[in-house]
């Protein structure tokens, strides 16, 4: 059950990875969403919470920055 919830949370987090118009806004909001998702996945899986939060923050910020629309 924990693995199923974890596998569901990752695509959901990636689908809302960033909100904002500029590169910086998207990186910050993506990092925040990623941190929350990492915390949730780590808590559900029973892992220590620091590593999933750091990974989630890095991945969320990267995806948010990388998906900034070109204007």
Secondary structure, 3 states (H helix, E strand, C coil): CHHHHHHHHHHHHHHCCCCCCCHHHHHHHHHHHHHHHHHHHHHHHCCCHHHHHHHHHHHHHHHHHHCCCCC
